[in-house]
Amino acid sequence: MSRGPGPRCDRVARVQRQPHPEERPLFAPRRLVCRSCGLSRTWAGRGIGLWAGSTGPAEDPCFHARLWLQRETRHGWLWAYDLRHLDPIRLHVDATLRGRAGRDAIGPRHSLVARLPAWIKSAKNRDEVLRTVDRIRASVLTPG
């Protein structure tokens, strides 16, 4: 999952939420583990910096390690925390007819799709965004 302050081996590391009695998943303790080099770090649930842009490489909010699943496009960076994060992005971009949530529909306005940058949601960028999503997915699924 990370590059940078993550594993020195430059391989995929996993961030997993640790069991915690509190029901606040955003602040639950996490562990970063790389099976290739053995790096292991823990995060205690204090001080989180959520990524809010697409103008540069994205980082994990807890460990500040560069995300593995990202690619630069001519419009900005497209990134995902894991493969499940890519699915709703792909479905939304690929849809030719997209519904709109009303102003009182709190859930849909705060969804991942609602917070995507305008260039990702733009129909004129559909082919480039879909190619980028497919490249990100292939980087994980292709043995190498």
C-alpha positions in Angstrom: 0.0 0.0 0.0 2.8 2.4 0.6 5.9 4.0 -0.7 8.1 6.6 1.0 8.2 6.3 4.8 6.9 2.8 4.4 9.0 -0.3 3.5 12.5 0.3 2.2 12.0 -2.7 -0.1 9.5 -0.5 -2.1 7.0 -3.4 -2.1 3.3 -3.4 -1.2 2.6 -3.0 2.6 -0.8 -3.5 4.2 -2.5 -1.3 6.7 -5.0 -3.1 8.9 -7.3 -1.7 11.5 -6.7 -3.3 14.9 -9.6 -4.5 17.1 -10.6 -1.7 19.4 -13.5 -1.4 21.9 -14.5 2.1 20.6 -16.8 2.2 17.6 -14.9 5.1 15.9 -13.2 3.4 12.9 -11.5 6.5 11.7 -9.4 6.6 15.0 -9.1 2.9 15.6 -5.4 1.7 16.0 -3.8 0.5 12.8 -0.8 -1.6 11.9 1.4 -1.2 8.8 3.1 -4.5 7.8 5.3 -5.4 4.9 5.7 -9.1 4.3 8.7 -8.6 2.0 11.1 -6.8 4.4 9.3 -7.3 7.7 8.6 -3.7 8.5 6.0 -3.3 11.2 4.6 0.0 12.6 1.6 0.8 14.7 -0.5 3.9 14.9 -2.3 4.6 18.1 -5.2 6.6 16.8 -4.1 10.2 17.4 -3.6 12.9 14.7 -4.9 12.0 11.3 -4.4 13.9 8.1 -6.9 13.0 5.4 -5.8 13.6 1.9 -7.9 16.4 0.3 -6.4 16.9 -3.2 -5.4 15.4 -6.4 -2.5 17.7 -7.3 0.2 15.4 -5.9 0.9 11.8 -4.8 -1.5 10.7 -2.1 -0.4 9.4 1.3 -1.8 7.1 3.9 -3.5 9.4 6.6 -2.0 7.5 9.5 1.5 6.5 8.5 2.1 9.2 5.9 3.5 6.6 3.5 2.8 7.1 -0.2 -0.1 5.0 -1.5 0.7 2.2 -3.8 -2.5 2.4 -5.8 -2.2 5.7 -7.6 -1.4 7.0 -11.0 -0.8 10.5 -12.4 -3.0 11.7 -15.2 -2.8 15.0 -17.2 -5.6 16.3 -14.9 -4.3 15.2 -11.5 -3.6 12.1 -9.4 -6.1 9.2 -9.2 -5.7 7.1 -6.1 -7.3 4.5 -4.0 -6.7 2.9 -0.5 -7.5 -0.6 -1.8 -9.1 -2.4 -4.7 -12.6 -2.1 -3.1 -12.1 1.7 -3.1 -11.6 1.6 -6.9 -14.9 -0.2 -7.6 -17.3 2.7 -6.9 -15.0 5.1 -8.8 -15.1 2.9 -11.8 -18.8 2.3 -11.6 -19.6 6.0 -11.4 -17.2 7.1 -14.1 -18.4 4.3 -16.5 -22.1 5.1 -15.9 -23.7 7.1 -18.8 -26.7 8.1 -16.6 -25.9 9.3 -13.1 -28.5 10.1 -10.4 -28.3 13.2 -8.3 -28.9 13.3 -4.6 -31.3 15.9 -3.2 -30.0 18.6 -0.8 -31.5 16.8 2.2 -30.0 13.4 1.3 -27.1 13.5 3.7 -25.7 10.0 3.0 -25.2 10.3 -0.8 -23.7 13.8 -0.6 -21.0 12.5 1.8 -20.1 9.4 -0.2 -16.8 8.7 -1.8 -18.3 9.5 -5.3 -19.7 12.8 -4.2 -16.3 13.9 -3.0 -14.4 13.0 -6.2 -12.7 15.9 -8.1 -14.8 17.3 -10.9 -12.2 16.2 -13.5 -12.7 12.5 -12.5 -16.5 12.9 -12.8 -16.4 14.7 -16.1 -17.7 12.7 -19.1 -15.1 14.2 -21.3 -12.4 12.5 -19.2 -14.2 9.1 -18.9 -11.9 7.1 -21.2 -8.7 8.4 -19.5 -10.0 7.8 -16.0 -11.2 4.3 -16.8 -7.8 3.5 -18.4 -6.1 4.8 -15.3 -8.4 2.8 -12.9 -7.6 -0.4 -15.0 -3.9 0.3 -14.8 -4.0 0.7 -11.1 -6.0 -2.6 -10.7 -3.6 -4.4 -13.1 -0.5 -3.2 -11.1 -1.8 -5.3 -8.1 -3.3 -8.2 -10.0 -0.4 -8.8 -12.4 2.3 -11.1 -10.9 5.6 -9.5 -10.9 
